[in-house]
Amino acid sequence: LIWLEYLYLQKNKLTGTIPDAIGNLIWLFYLDFAENKLTGAIPDSIGNLTKLWALGLQKNQVTGTIPDSIGNLRKLCKLYVLF
């Protein structure tokens, strides 16, 4: 899956945490976890997704702060984090 460019998982009733391994999908342009039941912190490995253009995390139950590694996402144009 390393070559995956779009991961759209909105409204899939997902539970648990966002795995650290998400940072291995280095070709992602679009990542959408919106409207699930994800908990825990946003992993630091999110900063590895340097090609990411849009990130949707709204309407989940994630906790903590947005990791500093998000600053690595220089191409990020859209960040949705409404909780």
C-alpha positions as CSV (number, residue, x, y, z in Angstrom):
1,L,0.0,0.0,0.0
2,I,3.0,2.3,0.0
3,W,1.9,3.7,-3.4
4,L,-1.6,4.5,-2.2
5,E,-2.6,8.1,-3.0
6,Y,-6.2,8.4,-1.7
7,L,-7.5,6.9,1.5
8,Y,-11.2,7.8,2.0
9,L,-12.6,6.1,5.1
10,Q,-15.3,8.6,6.1
11,K,-18.4,7.3,7.9
12,N,-17.2,3.7,8.3
13,K,-17.8,3.4,12.1
14,L,-14.1,2.9,12.7
15,T,-13.0,2.6,16.3
16,G,-9.7,2.6,18.1
17,T,-6.6,4.8,17.5
18,I,-5.0,6.0,14.3
19,P,-2.0,3.6,13.9
20,D,1.5,4.9,13.8
21,A,1.9,2.9,10.6
22,I,-0.2,5.5,8.8
23,G,3.1,7.4,8.4
24,N,4.4,4.7,6.1
25,L,1.9,5.7,3.3
26,I,4.3,8.4,2.1
27,W,2.5,8.9,-1.3
28,L,-0.8,9.9,0.2
29,F,-2.4,13.0,-1.2
30,Y,-5.7,12.7,0.5
31,L,-6.5,11.1,3.9
32,D,-10.0,11.2,5.3
33,F,-11.0,9.6,8.6
34,A,-14.0,12.0,9.2
35,E,-17.1,10.9,11.1
36,N,-15.9,7.8,12.7
37,K,-15.3,6.9,16.4
38,L,-11.5,7.2,16.5
39,T,-9.9,7.9,19.8
40,G,-6.5,8.7,21.2
41,A,-3.9,11.1,19.9
42,I,-3.0,12.0,16.3
43,P,0.3,10.0,15.8
44,D,3.5,11.9,15.2
45,S,4.1,9.8,12.2
46,I,1.5,11.9,10.4
47,G,4.4,14.2,9.7
48,N,5.9,11.6,7.3
49,L,3.0,12.2,4.8
50,T,4.9,15.1,3.1
51,K,2.8,14.8,-0.1
52,L,-0.5,15.2,1.8
53,W,-2.8,17.9,0.4
54,A,-5.9,17.2,2.6
55,L,-6.4,15.7,6.0
56,G,-9.9,15.1,7.4
57,L,-10.2,14.1,11.1
58,Q,-13.4,15.9,12.0
59,K,-16.2,14.4,14.1
60,N,-14.0,11.8,15.9
61,Q,-13.0,11.6,19.5
62,V,-9.3,12.1,19.2
63,T,-7.6,13.7,22.1
64,G,-4.5,15.7,22.8
65,T,-2.9,18.4,20.7
66,I,-2.1,18.4,17.0
67,P,1.5,17.1,16.8
68,D,4.3,19.4,15.9
69,S,5.2,17.0,13.1
70,I,2.2,18.4,11.1
71,G,4.6,21.2,10.3
72,N,6.3,18.8,7.9
73,L,3.2,18.8,5.7
74,R,4.3,21.7,3.5
75,K,1.7,20.8,0.8
76,L,-1.2,20.6,3.1
77,C,-4.0,22.9,2.0
78,K,-7.0,21.5,3.8
79,L,-7.1,20.4,7.5
80,Y,-10.4,19.4,9.0
81,V,-10.3,18.9,12.8
82,L,-13.8,19.9,14.0
83,F,-14.6,17.7,17.0
